[in-house]
Amino acid sequence: MGANMDGIISLGPFMIATDRALAIAAIWAFLAIATWIAARTGSNAGQAGWTAIGIGFVAARLGYVLENLPAFLLEPWTVIAVWQGGFSPWVGVAAAALALLVKMGRRRATVLMLGALGGLSLTHAAVSAAIEPKAKQLPEGLQLTTLTGRPVALDGMRGHGFVLNLWATWCPPCRREMPMVIDVAATSSVPVLLVNQGEPAGRVKAFLSINDMPSDAILLDATQRVAGATGARAYPTTIFVNADGEIVRVHAGEISRAALTSGIRELERKQQ
């Protein structure tokens, strides 16, 4: 098992974002504590713990959906695409606390459960902040090519924020998110570049033609230098670069419209 500086934990061929792994660990710990409290107090703490987690999960997701409502209105089905990430943690914690109060009432076990919920939530927030990857400079000298063979130097984009989406035609999640990423790229004030990793132009052109996708935002990285330089170890990976050439956010795996547009808005704010 290993973790890279971009907040990704690798378990052999499998990868998970560090913040998601921490959330899973915190939930597991809370349920374990709930079972212990139930045994010690003879209360319904165990059952209440599961109820609180369920309600908190739904509330955290709905909170995120409301924060990014325009993106979800364009693709309503993605509300249930929780594997893409997207939660409002403190909304979930508040809903879970309310569920505990309603389910358990005023009793000593309730106080213990609320204490466990609050303590684990604060610990999760503190640890997440402590291990959050720091902004790092995008290496200089990275050069890509268009489908027609024209060179594009990423150094020339410094001074403005931009987004790199690393993908490949053989990658199922890449293919799922591509229509959305291309759609966002077409209207974004921040350049969104879909950088194919290691495939020849002919194969990429054929893929775009078969799937009736425009090629305006498509670039080629035949030697996969961008992936190597940024530490990306899975596709798709979306990299947000600010006007100073710093990588400020990395999203490993399939990205939602909400997460992509949220990252773009952050780059826009930093440029103002």
NORRACOR-V530046 format. One record per helix or strand. SS is the DSSP state (H for helix, E for strand). FROM is the first residue (numbers start at 1). LEN is the number of residues. If there is no record, write none. Layout:
<<SS & FROM & LEN> <SS & FROM & LEN>>
//
This chain:
<<E & 2 & 2> <E & 8 & 4> <E & 14 & 4> <H & 18 & 24> <H & 45 & 23> <H & 69 & 6> <H & 76 & 5> <H & 82 & 3> <H & 89 & 16> <H & 108 & 24> <E & 136 & 2> <E & 143 & 3> <E & 151 & 3> <H & 154 & 4> <E & 162 & 6> <H & 172 & 16> <E & 191 & 7> <H & 201 & 10> <E & 218 & 4> <H & 225 & 6> <E & 237 & 5> <E & 246 & 7> <H & 257 & 15>>
//
